[in-house]
Amino acid sequence: MTRTRIVRWLRVLLPLVALAMLSTMFLFSRRSTTESQIPYVQVDAEAAAREGRIVAPEYSAVTDDGATLSLRAARATPAVGGGTAGDLRLDWRRPDGLTADLIAPTGAIADDRVRLEGGVEMTTSSGWTLRSAQIEAATDRSVITADDGVQAEAPFGRIEAGRMRLEPAETEAEDSAILNFSDGVRLIYQP
């Protein structure tokens, strides 16, 4: 009989003890010292709605001669005349395998052209690195131009010129491109 009484008392006391322990854990718990580990985007929603900003837009195209363009930006502000974008990256690929990666602080798309501005850096798969204040890439054909001066580092040395044009060659070889410098070209050859 004493055993039955003990079991009856334990059936009542053990749940009460568990309830007391849980309630003291919640009553005397401390706040967490770490913030939530879930990353949130820091965006001013009212300003984005007022200005009409787009976050992380992408644009892709294929030219008539088969080159592909992929343009990504951190942000863009559309406007009636075309708008502007910031922190741009343009990946340009020709069918013959030649690639060009362009990075610029600002730019826009207008009149079948991607215009990159503010100190543009272009790196090609053939080993060239070019810098210019402004570079434009056509969206209807595989042509890239810089008309405001360009400085280039080539595998054989350095080139400074007033203009640069990367375009398909006008020869029998259909899958070739030519990088043409003009308007006061200065070459520093380093063998």
C-alpha positions in Angstrom: 0.0 0.0 0.0 2.7 2.4 0.7 4.1 1.8 -2.8 0.7 2.8 -4.3 0.6 6.0 -2.3 4.0 7.0 -3.4 3.2 6.4 -7.0 0.0 8.5 -6.6 1.9 11.4 -5.0 4.6 11.3 -7.7 2.0 11.4 -10.4 0.8 14.7 -9.0 4.2 16.1 -7.8 6.4 15.4 -10.9 4.2 17.4 -13.4 4.0 20.3 -10.9 7.8 20.3 -10.4 8.2 20.3 -14.2 5.8 23.2 -14.6 7.6 25.1 -11.9 11.0 24.6 -13.6 9.6 25.7 -17.0 8.0 28.8 -15.6 11.2 29.9 -13.8 13.2 29.4 -17.0 10.9 31.8 -18.8 10.5 34.3 -15.9 14.3 34.6 -15.3 15.6 34.2 -18.8 18.0 36.8 -20.2 17.9 38.5 -23.6 20.1 37.1 -26.3 23.3 39.0 -26.8 23.5 38.1 -30.5 21.3 39.7 -33.1 19.2 37.6 -35.5 21.5 35.8 -38.0 19.1 36.3 -40.9 20.4 38.9 -43.3 18.0 41.6 -44.3 18.3 44.1 -47.1 18.8 47.6 -45.9 16.5 49.4 -48.3 14.6 52.6 -47.8 11.3 51.5 -49.2 9.7 55.0 -49.3 12.7 56.5 -51.2 12.7 53.5 -53.6 9.0 54.0 -54.3 9.3 57.8 -54.7 12.3 57.6 -57.0 11.3 54.4 -58.8 14.6 52.6 -58.1 15.2 49.0 -59.2 17.5 46.9 -57.1 19.9 44.4 -58.9 18.5 44.6 -62.5 19.8 42.5 -65.3 19.7 42.9 -69.0 20.7 40.3 -71.6 20.8 40.5 -75.4 22.2 38.7 -78.5 23.5 40.9 -81.4 22.7 40.2 -85.0 26.2 38.7 -85.5 25.8 36.3 -82.5 27.6 38.2 -79.6 25.9 37.9 -76.2 25.7 40.8 -73.7 24.8 40.4 -70.1 24.6 43.6 -68.1 24.1 43.6 -64.3 23.8 46.6 -62.0 23.5 47.1 -58.2 20.7 49.6 -58.8 18.9 51.5 -61.6 16.6 54.5 -61.8 14.4 54.4 -64.9 13.4 57.6 -66.6 11.6 58.6 -69.8 14.8 59.1 -71.7 16.4 55.9 -70.6 17.4 56.2 -66.9 20.7 55.5 -65.2 22.3 52.6 -63.3 25.1 52.2 -60.8 27.9 49.6 -60.1 27.6 48.0 -63.6 29.2 44.9 -64.9 28.9 44.0 -68.6 29.9 40.5 -69.8 30.4 40.5 -73.6 31.0 37.3 -75.6 31.6 36.8 -79.3 30.9 33.5 -81.1 34.7 33.1 -81.8 35.3 32.9 -78.1 36.6 36.4 -77.5 35.3 37.8 -74.2 35.3 41.2 -72.6 34.4 42.0 -69.0 33.6 45.7 -68.3 33.2 47.3 -64.9 31.9 50.9 -64.4 30.5 53.0 -61.6 27.6 54.4 -63.7 25.9 53.9 -67.0 22.7 53.6 -69.1 21.1 51.8 -72.0 19.8 54.1 -74.8 19.5 54.0 -78.6 20.8 50.4 -79.0 23.8 51.1 -76.9 25.0 50.3 -73.4 27.0 53.4 -72.2 29.4 52.8 -69.3 30.8 55.9 -67.6 32.8 57.2 -64.7 36.1 55.3 -65.2 35.5 52.1 -67.1 37.8 49.1 -66.9 37.7 46.5 -69.7 39.5 43.1 -69.6 39.6 40.8 -72.6 40.3 37.1 -72.8 43.2 37.9 -75.1 45.1 39.6 -72.3 44.3 43.2 -72.8 43.2 45.6 -70.0 41.8 48.9 -71.1 40.7 52.0 -69.1 38.6 54.9 -70.4 36.3 57.6 -69.0 33.5 56.2 -71.2 32.9 53.0 -73.2 29.9 52.1 -75.3 28.8 48.6 -76.5 26.3 48.2 -79.3 23.3 45.9 -78.6 22.6 45.2 -82.3 26.1 44.2 -83.4 29.4 43.2 -81.7 31.1 46.6 -81.5 32.7 48.2 -78.4 34.0 51.8 -78.7 35.8 54.4 -76.5 35.9 57.9 -77.9 37.2 59.9 -74.9 40.7 58.6 -74.7 41.9 55.1 -73.7 44.9 53.6 -71.9 45.6 49.9 -72.6 47.9 47.3 -71.2 48.6 44.6 -73.8 50.7 41.5 -73.5 53.5 43.3 -75.4 53.4 46.8 -73.7 51.2 49.9 -73.2 49.1 51.9 -75.6 47.5 55.3 -75.2 45.1 56.6 -77.8 42.3 59.0 -78.4 39.9 56.3 -79.6 39.4 52.6 -79.5 37.1 50.3 -81.5 36.7 46.5 -81.1 34.7 45.2 -84.0 34.4 42.2 -86.4 37.2 42.0 -88.9 36.3 42.8 -92.5 38.3 39.8 -93.8 37.4 36.4 -95.1 37.7 34.9 -91.6 34.1 35.5 -90.3 34.9 34.6 -86.7 37.6 37.2 -86.0 37.7 40.6 -84.3 40.0 43.5 -84.5 41.0 46.0 -81.8 41.7 49.3 -83.6 43.3 52.3 -81.9 43.3 55.8 -83.5 43.6 59.5 -82.9 47.1 60.0 -81.5 48.3 56.5 -80.7 51.3 56.2 -78.5 52.9 52.7 -78.0 55.4 51.7 -75.4 56.8 48.4 -76.5 58.0 46.1 -73.7 59.5 42.8 -75.1 
